[in-house]
Amino acid sequence: MNQMTGLDFKIKEMASRIKELREIEGLTTAEMAVKTGISESEYIDCENAKNDLNFAFIYRCALAFNVDVTDIIEGNSPKLKSLVVTRAGAGQKIEQAHGMTYYN
């Protein structure tokens, strides 16, 4: 009996996201094969989680779908949760060395 590892599960999740994004965009497997630089049969194997998904493939998929790579890898994009506004000359002094003062 073949037991699924954590990596196998992650690959299956990413493959599923790629397939769903392709269907949302209305692209065929042949069109995606061209966009990712592999044969259609290799692309179909990737979508079905039969092949490892290398970063170049994932990156090309993200470009084709106009999404962030993390959308495919994690299922969501990183979001900015906070920000700090620092006015010119009002930054926190962090270091003074060699006659120069640095501000954050």
PyMOL commands that set and color helices and strands:
alter all, ss='L'
color gray80, all
select helices_A, chain A and resi 6-25+29-36+40-47+55-65+69-73
alter helices_A, ss='H'
color red, helices_A
select strands_A, chain A and resi 93-97+100-103
alter strands_A, ss='S'
color yellow, strands_A
deselect
rebuild
show_as cartoon
